[in-house]
Amino acid sequence: MKHYDYLVIGAGIMGLTTARELKSRFPHKKVALLEKESDIAMHASGRNSGVLHAGFYYTADSLKAKFTKLGNQALTQYCENQNLKINKCGKLVIAANEQELNGLQLLKQRADLNGVPLLWVDETEIKSIDPNASTYQKALFSPTTSTIDPLEVCHALKNENARNGVEFHFNTLYKGHDKDVIITNRELLQASCVINAAGLYADKIAHDYGFGTKYTIIPFKGMYLKYEKNKTDVVTNIYPVPDLRTPFLGVHFTKTVDGGIKIGPTAIPALWREHYSGMKNFNFLEFITILFYEAKLFLNHSSHFRRIASDEIKKYKKSNFISLSRKLIRKIDEEGFGEFMRPGIRAQLLNKETLELVQDFVVEGDHRSMHILNAVSPAFTCSIPFAEHVVDSVIQKQGGRLTADE
């Protein structure tokens, strides 16, 4: 039976950066990554929008505010150091009417509190940034928002981890544990400490260890439409003023790392955890459980779920989806959009007691196991400092005994 000092479950962006951080601090410790798929980033991380967010949406006392600013800087530097593609195109947040100007003001206040550059721009300045952007009187411009290729970043992290001695166990599904013995579909593994970065299944693994019992994962399907006519009709990322009472930012234009244009995403409530299309990956128990909680959310209108569900389901109709994006720009060829791109699933944490869709990151555990329960957007942006936080939490639970020399 192989023994590891640290066994990380899940080879998405959080698992990869956590393994990297462990090896950086403790180069002589044995670290392994356990992944049920055949390669890294097969789910949310590999289907990510690719936007490196700046960090102005979040309240100053949140982990998201802290890690988004630091993560934007860290991933930008990582891409530059590794010669990975990055498109420093910025982002415009535009207002549709007088009321939404108040929303822009709130975002500006949060940016100032978080120490994030965010600039007021008038209509003349907006035209110099993106002539096609449409706003009411003024907008906000984020100069530090960029786009990257999420798969390229994840594979760079995989290669770095492999060079540093991290062992990968692919096609290996966590089935349970008996104290420090991890039971999988392939073999038994022994680990002094388990770090759970399993995304859509993080809550189930946490429950096995007695953590996160008041939480469950509710999946939301995110889809984009690619604009196939050209790469020039939109120059920068263009976002609406978001409803900050919900975890979602609304339909927007994303300028991809290769200069392409796409609109999205949806946030459609899914009916099982890997509900990407049709009946593929259908799981009856997941279906019943998720439907139960979604029904509770709908009936109680908790976290504005009834409105979210009603609005989001309409986006399955392509014309409705495109019409929402039309509000952000002066003109676009509606016939220039292709079909829906490969969907992703957002693992959104739900507090079962309060029926709240949890908006900040949540990590629970002890010296034997640590569980990343809520790593929702912008977790990709936040991944490097978030991983530092997770490792800090492990060391703290272990009594702060570990040093880089051990």
DODRENLUM-428333 format. One record per residue (C-alpha): residue number from 1; residue in three letters; x, y, z. Coordinates in Angstrom, 1 decimal, padded with zeros to 4 digits. Each point is the difference from the previous one (the first is absolute). Last residue first. Layout:
DODRENLUM-428333
- NUM	ala	X	Y	Z
...
end
This chain:
DODRENLUM-428333
- 406	glu	010.6	019.1	007.3
- 405	asp	002.0	003.0	-001.0
- 404	ala	-003.1	001.9	-001.3
- 403	thr	-001.4	-000.1	003.5
- 402	leu	-002.8	-002.2	001.4
- 401	arg	-001.0	000.4	003.7
- 400	gly	-002.7	002.7	-000.4
- 399	gly	-002.3	-002.1	002.2
- 398	gln	-001.0	-002.3	-002.7
- 397	lys	-003.2	002.0	-000.4
- 396	gln	002.1	003.1	-000.7
- 395	ile	002.0	-002.0	-002.6
- 394	val	-003.2	-001.1	-001.7
- 393	ser	-001.5	003.5	000.0
- 392	asp	003.2	001.5	-001.4
- 391	val	-000.1	-002.6	-002.8
- 390	val	-003.6	001.1	-000.8
- 389	his	001.0	003.7	000.1
- 388	glu	002.9	-000.6	-002.3
- 387	ala	-002.3	-001.8	-002.4
- 386	phe	-002.3	003.0	000.1
- 385	pro	003.0	002.2	-000.8
- 384	ile	000.6	-002.1	-003.2
- 383	ser	-003.6	-000.8	-000.9
- 382	cys	-001.6	003.5	000.2
- 381	thr	-000.5	000.4	-003.8
- 380	phe	-001.2	-003.5	-000.3
- 379	ala	-002.2	000.4	003.1
- 378	pro	-001.8	003.0	-001.5
- 377	ser	-002.5	-001.7	000.0
- 376	val	-000.8	-002.8	002.4
- 375	ala	002.4	-001.8	002.3
- 374	asn	-002.4	-001.0	002.8
- 373	leu	000.7	-003.1	002.0
- 372	ile	003.8	-000.1	-000.1
- 371	his	000.4	-002.7	002.6
- 370	met	003.0	-000.6	002.3
- 369	ser	000.8	-003.4	001.5
- 368	arg	002.2	-001.5	002.7
- 367	his	001.0	003.2	001.9
- 366	asp	-003.6	001.3	-000.1
- 365	gly	-002.5	001.2	-002.6
- 364	glu	-002.2	002.7	-001.5
- 363	val	000.5	002.4	-002.9
- 362	val	-002.8	002.2	-001.4
- 361	phe	000.5	002.7	-002.7
- 360	asp	-002.6	002.7	-000.1
- 359	gln	-003.4	000.1	-001.7
- 358	val	-002.0	-002.7	001.8
- 357	leu	-003.3	-000.6	-001.7
- 356	glu	-002.2	000.3	003.1
- 355	leu	-002.7	-002.5	000.9
- 354	thr	000.6	000.9	003.7
- 353	glu	000.5	-003.5	001.4
- 352	lys	001.0	-001.8	-003.3
- 351	asn	002.7	002.6	-000.7
- 350	leu	000.5	-000.5	-003.7
- 349	leu	003.4	-000.1	-001.7
- 348	gln	000.1	000.6	-003.8
- 347	ala	002.1	-002.4	-002.0
- 346	arg	-000.2	001.8	-003.4
- 345	ile	-000.4	-002.4	-002.9
- 344	gly	001.6	000.7	-003.4
- 343	pro	-001.5	-000.1	-003.5
- 342	arg	001.8	-000.6	-003.2
- 341	met	-001.0	002.8	-002.4
- 340	phe	-003.5	000.9	-001.0
- 339	glu	-000.4	000.3	-003.8
- 338	gly	001.3	002.7	-002.2
- 337	phe	-000.7	003.7	000.3
- 336	gly	000.3	002.3	-003.1
- 335	glu	-003.7	-000.1	-000.8
- 334	glu	-000.5	002.5	002.9
- 333	asp	002.3	002.4	-001.8
- 332	ile	001.0	002.4	002.7
- 331	lys	-000.7	003.7	000.7
- 330	arg	000.2	002.6	002.7
- 329	ile	001.1	-002.3	002.8
- 328	leu	-001.1	-001.0	003.5
- 327	lys	-003.7	-000.4	-000.6
- 326	arg	000.6	-002.4	-002.8
- 325	ser	001.4	-002.6	002.4
- 324	leu	-003.5	-000.7	001.4
- 323	ser	-001.4	-000.3	-003.5
- 322	ile	002.6	-002.7	-000.8
- 321	phe	-001.3	-002.3	002.8
- 320	asn	-003.6	000.5	-000.9
- 319	ser	000.8	-000.9	-003.6
- 318	lys	001.9	-003.1	001.0
- 317	lys	-002.8	-001.5	002.0
- 316	tyr	001.6	-001.9	002.9
- 315	lys	000.2	003.5	001.5
- 314	lys	-003.6	-000.1	001.1
- 313	ile	001.0	-002.6	002.7
- 312	glu	002.2	002.7	001.5
- 311	asp	-002.7	002.6	000.6
- 310	ser	-002.5	-002.3	001.7
- 309	ala	002.7	-001.8	002.1
- 308	ile	001.6	003.2	001.1
- 307	arg	-003.4	001.6	000.9
- 306	arg	-001.0	-003.0	002.1
- 305	phe	003.5	-000.2	001.5
- 304	his	000.0	003.5	001.4
- 303	ser	002.4	-001.3	002.8
- 302	ser	-003.1	-001.8	001.5
- 301	his	-003.2	000.3	-002.0
- 300	asn	-001.5	-002.3	002.6
- 299	leu	-001.7	-002.2	-002.6
- 298	phe	002.9	000.2	-002.4
- 297	leu	002.7	-000.6	002.6
- 296	lys	-001.9	-003.0	001.4
- 295	ala	-000.5	-001.3	-003.6
- 294	glu	003.7	000.4	-000.7
- 293	tyr	000.7	-001.9	003.2
- 292	phe	-002.2	-003.0	-000.9
- 291	leu	001.1	000.0	-003.6
- 290	ile	003.6	-000.2	001.1
- 289	thr	-000.7	-003.0	002.2
- 288	ile	-002.2	-001.9	-002.6
- 287	phe	002.4	000.6	-002.9
- 286	glu	003.1	-000.8	002.1
- 285	leu	-001.6	-003.4	000.9
- 284	phe	-001.0	-000.6	-003.6
- 283	asn	003.4	000.7	-001.5
- 282	phe	000.0	001.0	-003.7
- 281	asn	003.5	000.2	-001.4
- 280	lys	-001.4	000.7	-003.5
- 279	met	-003.8	000.5	000.0
- 278	gly	000.0	003.0	-002.3
- 277	ser	003.0	002.3	000.4
- 276	tyr	002.4	001.2	002.7
- 275	his	-001.8	-001.3	003.1
- 274	glu	003.1	-001.0	001.9
- 273	arg	-001.4	000.7	003.4
- 272	trp	-003.6	-000.8	-000.6
- 271	leu	-003.1	002.1	-000.8
- 270	ala	001.8	003.2	-001.1
- 269	pro	-001.3	003.5	000.8
- 268	ile	000.9	002.2	-002.9
- 267	ala	002.7	002.6	000.6
- 266	thr	000.5	001.1	-003.6
- 265	pro	003.3	001.5	-001.0
- 264	gly	000.2	001.7	-002.3
- 263	ile	001.1	001.6	-003.2
- 262	lys	003.1	-000.8	-002.0
- 261	ile	002.5	002.0	-002.0
- 260	gly	003.4	-001.1	-001.3
- 259	gly	003.3	001.8	000.5
- 258	asp	002.1	-003.1	000.7
- 257	val	-000.2	000.5	003.8
- 256	thr	-003.8	000.4	-000.2
- 255	lys	-001.9	003.3	000.1
- 254	thr	-003.0	-000.8	002.1
- 253	phe	-003.3	001.8	-000.6
- 252	his	-002.5	-000.2	002.9
- 251	val	-003.1	-001.9	001.3
- 250	gly	-000.4	000.6	003.7
- 249	leu	002.5	000.1	002.9
- 248	phe	-001.2	-002.9	002.1
- 247	pro	000.2	-000.6	003.8
- 246	thr	-003.3	001.7	000.8
- 245	arg	-000.7	003.1	002.1
- 244	leu	002.7	001.9	-002.0
- 243	asp	-002.3	000.4	-002.9
- 242	pro	002.7	000.8	-002.6
- 241	val	000.5	003.2	-002.0
- 240	pro	000.5	-001.3	-003.5
- 239	tyr	003.3	-001.3	-001.3
- 238	ile	002.1	000.8	-003.1
- 237	asn	003.4	-001.7	-000.5
- 236	thr	002.0	001.9	-002.6
- 235	val	000.1	000.5	-003.7
- 234	val	-003.4	-001.1	-001.3
- 233	asp	-000.8	000.0	-003.8
- 232	thr	003.5	-001.0	-000.9
- 231	lys	000.4	-003.8	000.4
- 230	asn	-002.3	-000.9	-002.9
- 229	lys	-003.3	-001.7	-000.9
- 228	glu	000.4	-002.9	002.4
- 227	tyr	-001.3	001.5	003.2
- 226	lys	000.2	-003.0	002.4
- 225	leu	-003.0	-000.7	002.3
- 224	tyr	000.8	-000.9	003.6
- 223	met	-001.5	-002.5	002.4
- 222	gly	000.1	-000.2	003.8
- 221	lys	-002.0	-002.8	001.8
- 220	phe	-000.7	000.5	003.7
- 219	pro	000.6	-002.8	002.5
- 218	ile	-001.2	000.1	003.6
- 217	ile	002.6	-001.4	002.4
- 216	thr	-001.1	-000.7	003.6
- 215	tyr	000.8	001.7	003.3
- 214	lys	-000.9	-000.5	003.7
- 213	thr	002.2	-003.1	000.2
- 212	gly	003.1	001.9	-001.2
- 211	phe	002.3	-002.3	002.0
- 210	gly	-000.3	-003.4	001.5
- 209	tyr	002.7	-001.7	-002.1
- 208	asp	-002.4	-001.8	-002.3
- 207	his	-002.1	003.2	-000.1
- 206	ala	003.1	001.8	-001.5
- 205	ile	000.1	-002.6	-002.8
- 204	lys	-003.6	000.6	-000.9
- 203	asp	000.4	003.8	000.2
- 202	ala	003.0	000.0	-002.3
- 201	tyr	-001.9	-001.9	-002.7
- 200	leu	-000.5	002.8	-002.5
- 199	gly	003.4	001.4	000.7
- 198	ala	002.3	-002.8	001.3
- 197	ala	002.6	002.2	001.7
- 196	asn	000.2	-002.1	003.2
- 195	ile	003.3	000.1	001.7
- 194	val	000.9	-003.3	001.8
- 193	cys	002.7	-000.1	002.7
- 192	ser	002.2	-002.9	001.2
- 191	ala	-001.0	-001.9	-003.1
- 190	gln	-000.2	-003.8	-000.8
- 189	leu	-001.2	-001.2	-003.3
- 188	leu	-002.1	-003.1	-000.8
- 187	glu	-000.4	-000.9	-003.7
- 186	arg	-002.1	000.2	-003.1
- 185	asn	-003.5	001.1	000.8
- 184	thr	001.3	002.0	002.9
- 183	ile	000.2	-000.4	003.8
- 182	ile	002.1	002.5	001.9
- 181	val	001.7	-001.3	003.1
- 180	asp	000.7	002.6	002.7
- 179	lys	-003.1	-000.9	002.1
- 178	asp	-002.0	-002.4	-002.2
- 177	his	-000.9	002.0	-003.1
- 176	gly	-002.5	000.2	-002.8
- 175	lys	-000.5	-000.6	-003.7
- 174	tyr	002.4	002.6	-001.6
- 173	leu	000.2	-000.8	-003.7
- 172	thr	003.2	-000.6	-001.8
- 171	asn	000.0	000.3	-003.7
- 170	phe	003.2	002.1	000.5
- 169	his	002.4	-000.3	003.0
- 168	phe	002.6	002.7	-000.4
- 167	glu	003.2	000.2	002.1
- 166	val	001.5	003.4	000.9
- 165	gly	003.8	-000.1	-000.5
- 164	asn	000.8	003.6	-000.8
- 163	arg	000.2	-000.7	-003.7
- 162	ala	-003.5	-001.5	000.1
- 161	asn	-001.4	003.0	001.9
- 160	glu	001.5	002.4	-002.7
- 159	asn	-001.5	-002.2	-002.8
- 158	lys	-003.5	000.1	001.7
- 157	leu	000.3	003.7	000.6
- 156	ala	000.8	000.6	-003.7
- 155	his	-002.9	-002.3	-000.9
- 154	cys	-002.4	002.1	002.2
- 153	val	001.2	003.3	-001.6
- 152	glu	-000.5	-001.3	-003.5
- 151	leu	-003.4	-001.4	000.9
- 150	pro	-001.1	003.4	001.4
- 149	asp	001.1	002.0	-003.1
- 148	ile	000.3	003.5	001.3
- 147	thr	-002.1	003.2	000.1
- 146	ser	000.8	003.3	001.7
- 145	thr	-001.5	002.4	002.5
- 144	thr	002.7	002.4	001.3
- 143	pro	-001.3	003.1	-001.8
- 142	ser	-003.5	-000.1	001.5
- 141	phe	-002.1	002.7	-001.6
- 140	leu	-003.2	001.3	001.5
- 139	ala	-002.8	001.6	-002.0
- 138	lys	-001.6	003.3	-000.8
- 137	gln	-003.1	001.8	-001.4
- 136	tyr	-002.1	-003.1	-000.6
- 135	thr	002.1	-002.6	-001.8
- 134	ser	000.6	-001.6	-003.3
- 133	ala	003.3	-001.7	-001.0
- 132	asn	000.7	-000.2	-003.7
- 131	pro	002.7	002.6	-000.1
- 130	asp	002.1	-001.9	002.6
- 129	ile	002.7	001.7	001.9
- 128	ser	000.1	003.3	-002.0
- 127	lys	-003.8	000.0	-000.1
- 126	ile	-000.2	-000.4	003.8
- 125	glu	002.2	003.0	000.4
- 124	thr	-002.5	002.2	-001.9
- 123	glu	-002.9	-001.5	001.8
- 122	asp	001.5	000.7	003.4
- 121	val	002.3	-002.2	002.0
- 120	trp	000.3	-000.6	003.7
- 119	leu	003.0	-002.2	000.8
- 118	leu	000.5	-003.1	002.1
- 117	pro	003.4	-000.9	001.4
- 116	val	-000.4	-002.4	003.0
- 115	gly	000.9	001.1	003.6
- 114	asn	-002.8	-002.1	001.5
- 113	leu	-001.7	003.1	001.5
- 112	asp	000.4	001.9	-003.2
- 111	ala	-001.4	-002.9	-002.1
- 110	arg	-003.0	-000.3	002.4
- 109	gln	-000.8	003.7	-000.3
- 108	lys	000.2	-000.3	-003.8
- 107	leu	-002.3	-003.0	000.0
- 106	leu	-002.5	002.0	002.1
- 105	gln	000.2	002.9	-002.4
- 104	leu	-000.6	-002.3	-002.9
- 103	gly	-003.2	-001.3	001.6
- 102	asn	-001.1	003.6	000.6
- 101	leu	000.5	000.6	-003.7
- 100	glu	-002.4	-003.0	-000.5
- 99	gln	-002.9	002.1	001.1
- 98	glu	000.7	002.7	-002.6
- 97	asn	-000.2	-002.5	-002.8
- 96	ala	001.8	-002.9	-001.9
- 95	ala	003.3	000.3	001.8
- 94	ile	003.3	-001.4	-001.3
- 93	val	002.9	-002.0	001.6
- 92	leu	002.9	000.2	-002.4
- 91	lys	002.8	-002.6	000.3
- 90	gly	003.7	-000.1	-000.9
- 89	cys	001.7	-001.4	-003.1
- 88	lys	003.1	-001.4	001.5
- 87	asn	-000.2	-003.2	-002.0
- 86	ile	002.3	-002.7	001.5
- 85	lys	001.6	-003.0	-001.7
- 84	leu	002.6	-001.9	002.0
- 83	asn	003.7	000.8	000.0
- 82	gln	000.5	-001.7	003.3
- 81	asn	001.2	003.2	001.8
- 80	glu	-002.7	002.1	-001.7
- 79	cys	-002.8	-002.5	000.8
- 78	tyr	001.2	-000.2	003.6
- 77	gln	000.2	003.7	000.4
- 76	thr	-003.6	000.4	-001.2
- 75	leu	-001.0	-002.9	002.2
- 74	ala	001.6	001.7	003.1
- 73	gln	-001.3	003.5	-000.7
- 72	asn	-003.6	-001.2	-000.6
- 71	gly	000.3	-002.3	003.0
- 70	leu	001.0	002.8	002.3
- 69	lys	-003.0	002.2	-001.0
- 68	thr	-002.3	-003.0	-000.1
- 67	phe	001.3	-001.5	003.3
- 66	lys	-000.8	003.0	002.2
- 65	ala	-003.4	000.8	-001.4
- 64	lys	-001.0	-003.6	-000.2
- 63	leu	001.0	-000.7	003.6
- 62	ser	-002.6	002.6	001.0
- 61	asp	000.3	003.0	002.3
- 60	ala	000.5	002.5	-002.9
- 59	thr	-003.4	-000.9	-001.6
- 58	tyr	000.4	-001.6	-003.4
- 57	tyr	-000.6	001.3	-003.5
- 56	phe	003.3	001.9	-000.4
- 55	gly	002.4	-002.9	-000.2
- 54	ala	001.9	000.3	-003.3
- 53	his	-001.3	-003.2	-001.8
- 52	leu	002.2	-002.1	-002.1
- 51	val	-002.5	-001.2	-002.6
- 50	gly	000.6	-003.5	-001.6
- 49	ser	-003.7	-000.8	-000.1
- 48	asn	000.7	-003.4	001.8
- 47	arg	-000.7	-003.3	-001.8
- 46	gly	003.4	-001.5	001.0
- 45	ser	-000.4	001.1	003.6
- 44	ala	-003.7	-001.1	000.2
- 43	his	000.4	-003.6	-001.2
- 42	met	002.9	-001.8	-001.7
- 41	ala	002.7	002.1	001.6
- 40	ile	002.6	-002.8	000.3
- 39	asp	000.1	-003.3	-001.8
- 38	ser	-001.7	-003.4	-000.2
- 37	glu	-002.7	000.9	002.5
- 36	lys	-000.4	-001.1	003.6
- 35	glu	003.0	002.1	001.1
- 34	leu	002.2	-000.6	003.1
- 33	leu	003.0	002.3	000.3
- 32	ala	003.1	-001.1	002.0
- 31	val	002.5	001.7	002.3
- 30	lys	002.9	-001.6	001.8
- 29	lys	001.8	002.6	002.2
- 28	his	003.6	001.0	-000.9
- 27	pro	-000.9	003.2	-001.9
- 26	phe	-002.2	001.2	003.0
- 25	arg	-000.9	003.7	-000.7
- 24	ser	000.1	-000.1	-003.8
- 23	lys	-001.2	-003.6	-000.1
- 22	leu	-003.1	001.0	002.0
- 21	glu	-000.6	003.1	-002.1
- 20	arg	000.1	-002.0	-003.2
- 19	ala	-002.3	-002.6	001.4
- 18	thr	-002.4	002.7	001.0
- 17	thr	000.3	001.7	-003.5
- 16	leu	-000.9	-003.3	-001.8
- 15	gly	-002.8	-000.9	002.4
- 14	met	-001.5	003.5	-000.3
- 13	ile	000.3	000.1	-003.8
- 12	gly	-001.6	-003.4	-000.5
- 11	ala	001.8	-003.2	000.9
- 10	gly	-002.3	-001.2	002.8
- 9	ile	001.0	-001.7	003.2
- 8	val	003.3	001.2	001.5
- 7	leu	001.9	-002.6	002.0
- 6	tyr	002.7	001.4	002.3
- 5	asp	002.6	-001.8	002.0
- 4	tyr	-000.4	-003.0	-002.4
- 3	his	000.2	-003.7	000.6
- 2	lys	-000.3	-002.6	-002.7
- 1	met	-001.4	-003.4	001.0
end
